[in-house]
Every structure is written in C-alpha cells, then in structure tokens.
Amino acid sequence: MKLHPVRVYRSDENLARKGQLAWKIAEVAAEQLEPTPEVTDMVINRVIDNASVAAASLLREPVVAARAQAEAHRVSRNGVGSTVFSSVEPTSPEWAAWANGVAVRELDYHDTFLAAEYSHPGDNIPPILAVAQHLGRTGQELLRGIVTGYEIQIDLVKAISLHKHKIDHVAHLGPSAAAGIGTLLGLPTEVIFQSIGQALHTTTATRQSRKGEISTWKAHAPAFAGKMAVEAVDRAMRGQTSPTPIYEGEDGVIAWLLDGKDAAYRVPLPEVGEPRLAILDSYTKEHSAEYQAQAWIDLARKLKHEHPELTADTIDSAVLHTSHHTHFVIGSGANDPQKYDPTASRETLDHSIPYIFTVALQDGEWHHERSYAPERAARPDTVTLWNRVTTVEDPEWTRRYHSNDIAEKAFGGRVEIELTDGSRIVDEIAVADAHPLGARPFAREQYVAKFRMLADGVIAPSEIERFLDAAQDLPNLTDLSGLTLSGPFTAVTPKGIF
C-alpha cells in the first residue's frame, strides 16, 4: 500500500489532475485484477449476508416504501433492468440500487469497518450489482467491481474522518460505489475520475440522521449514495465533468466540510498490481444493532449466564468504560434523552448502548425483532435498570479503537457493576464473538446459518436453496438475475408522486 498525502490547494497552485485523490482512486479502479481466493470467498459471504438482512426487512415500512418507488419506474432503454428484492418486475438500475440499499441497511445488521471514520462497506453491493444485472455483466466482472468498492471505501475510512465534522459516513460510499461500477464496466481512468467527483459532490450530508430521534432516513442514506453513484457514472460516461479538485480545492470538501485549509491526510491505496485485500479487514454482525454494541451484547450474554442474580433489584449501577465513539455516539455521552426513552423509535434504540446492554443482560440474547418490541422496551424492570446504565470514555479503549494493529484493535470495553449489597462485578471484552479474532469467528457456515435463520418463514425453502446455490457460484455466473430473493410481497404504501 502506498500512502498518498492529501491537503488543500489554493486555486493559483493549480493541482494537476494526476495529483488529485480522485484521480488516484480512479487509477486503482481502472486496473483489472483477479481477486485472491480469500477475497473471492469473502465477497460471496457478504453477498449472502446482505441477502440475509434484506430478507428479514422486506415487510418493514422503509423497505416497502423504497420498493414501491422502484416499482413505479420502468426499465431504462440501455439494458435489461435490475432486480429488486421480492419484486416480480425488474426496474431501472438506479432505482434497484435505491430499493435494495434500503433493504440491506434497514436492520443495521450487515458488515462494518471502523477506523478514522465509520462504514458499512456492504452498502457498495446493491448499486454495483444493479448495474451489472442491467448491462448483462458476468459474475467475475461483478466480483472485481465489489472488491474495488470495498477497497476504496475502507481505504478512505482509514484516513479521513467525516464524523468529527458531523458529516455522515456515506460521503465515502458515493466515491467507492462509483469506483466499483467503474471497475465492473472496465471504464477508463478519466471517466471514473469524473464519476467519483460527482458522486462525492452529491453525497455529503450531516450526521443529524444519526442524532437524537433517529428517523427512517438512516436506512435510506446509503441507498441514496448508491443511487447517486449510478447516476454519476452514467453522466461521466456521457462526457459530463465534475467539480475539481473535489477533495483538495480551496472551496472543496476538505476545505469547508472537513479539517479545513490546514488539513493533512495520508490516504492508503494499493500499488499497481497489488492485490485488493481491504474486504478482509471488515467484519459482519451477529446481532442487529450498531457495531459498537456487538461486543457488549456478547459480554451481557456471558454475564447473564455466569451471574443469573444480576437483575434490576440487585444492580445499583453499571458503568461501561469504553471508547470515545461508543460513549459519545451511542452512549450516555451523546446527551440524547431519547437513548433512555422507552417510546423511542427502533432506529434510536439500536443506537442506545444503555438500552442494548440492559436487554441483553436481562434476556441473555439479542433478537432483531423481539429485543426492539415496544412492549419489551417499556417493561418496568427494564426501564429501571436501563436508567442505571451509563458510559464513560476510557483513553485506553479509545486508543485501541483507533489502533492500526489488528491484534489490539478493539470495539468493546470494561463494565463495572455495583450491586446493592456493596459487592461489585467487573468484566471486559475487546471484540465481538463473531469478529475474526473473537470467540466464534464468522465463516461461510455462519453466514449461511444467518441467512437461513433470517429468511426462514419469510422466503420459501426452495427459494432459500436456489439463492444460496447462485451466490456460492458467483465467480462462474453468466446471468446475474438470480442474485435476488423472490416472494409474494406487494409494496403497498400511501400514494406518492411516482
């Protein structure tokens, strides 16, 4: 990997195109490399993982609404159309990217990579797959495109913080999805460069979508970025240009939305001919909740098993010592009263570590529906204990969160529980059980089991097997239309414009 210095340039410095970050990303995307066997295997895992969480969300209102919007649009004239989870008719690729992107993100239940910024790189798959289906590309071409999408988003996430300036993390997704589509289609560097600039320019938004009373837009945000990436590539292929230098310009993204005119970043990107391995640095979720909650759910389950006496009657307080992000984004440091509100939305509760730890401790499990049910959140003993759970930032856990050493990088923390009898229980966890270094790392067997669990009772057994066969044969597919889920799910919503 080569580290590329990135800073703001005055207009009179006239930064050459080949010196711009967007161009360097485009150069990576324009190179056609065969993925390694390990990377290929992981891409298949993540295609299955996306379908898992999509299956579980098909009847949820945001997913139904997005599907209805997609179904209102006919296939565009340049291809055969793209599939939408549970829809009978194909649609135009940008709308398939939109609908499938919402389905994949709705339950906050697929893969993650965390570093200077946050990300769910599986969000790259819906737009890249939609374009591949529409234009009749092969499984091997799709595979290369997805590998690029993961590579670029994860590399940007390692170097450039967006949340520090309250910019939503999908600002790294627009460029990565555009780059992945560029690889899929074998586009030249110039075209990919222009599409990256347009995709970034249209996908910078604030993090209010993840603050306070969290709305249904949380699932739509990455889908919007994927849709914008498809449209950006289409415009660039037609010769249209983008704002430049989009990152480094004196009125660009870094100067006015991020670290400002004195900013200095070092962005890692693969050298020419170097395998794209970034997907192997990412990790999926065993539980339907924000990633920083994964390890805490596993620790709470463990404590329930080892200390069944831990109840609202016996616990005086529980303090979670954790990283800066966990404390200030999903912990009590956010100062969001909604994180302690039993009437809060599901989107809010899955970003409340006090709620999540409380329910996991009481139930000894975490379920994507039962754990968020309004009657579950309102249970009196839960509300009592919930209000006794707080978080604090621990500098050591913050350091480990940001470590570049995979062996010490951590997303958990230490809990100190004070009991009403004066005794205390202290325990800690570094990574989730499903993490590559966790107690039960996810491999193909676990991805398939997750899909079967979430699709059971939603998708017909024969359809489950058909999809798994198609996904696991991804590199050999010549027809990608089978990479979807079929079922009798009519998208009925209040009438809109389309």
Order of alpha helices (4+ residues) and beta strands (2+ residues): beta-alpha-alpha-alpha-alpha-beta-beta-alpha-alpha-alpha-alpha-alpha-alpha-beta-alpha-beta-alpha-alpha-alpha-alpha-beta-alpha-beta-beta-alpha-alpha
